Amino acid sequence: MARKAKKRKYSKSSGSDVKSEMRRYKKGKAKSGRGGKGGKVKSRKQAIAIGLSKARKKGKKVPTKKK
């Protein structure tokens, strides 16, 4: 019996945005806030959130923020 394909919540390209932001975080170059004028990103969760936010701004398929 064939398995039903699961619909993607996130696009593949949005994953690449998160991946690049994680690289910046690991190098210590990731900054938070508008225009990168905030402090250094200190957690993995924060880096992932920034990557997803950048993907949203580019119009990629990413679910809306949870409140």
Residue pairs with C-beta under 8 A, 6 or more apart in sequence:
8 61
9 61
9 63
10 61
10 62
10 63
11 55
11 60
11 61
11 62
13 55
13 60
14 52
14 55
14 60
14 61
14 62
17 51
17 52
17 54
17 55
17 58
17 60
18 48
18 51
18 52
18 55
19 51
20 51
21 30
21 47
21 48
21 50
21 51
21 54
22 44
22 47
22 48
22 51
24 30
24 47
25 41
25 44
25 46
25 47
28 40
30 40
30 41
30 47
30 50
31 37
31 38
31 39
31 40
31 41
32 38
32 39
32 40
32 41
32 46
32 50
33 39
41 47
41 50
52 62
55 62
56 62
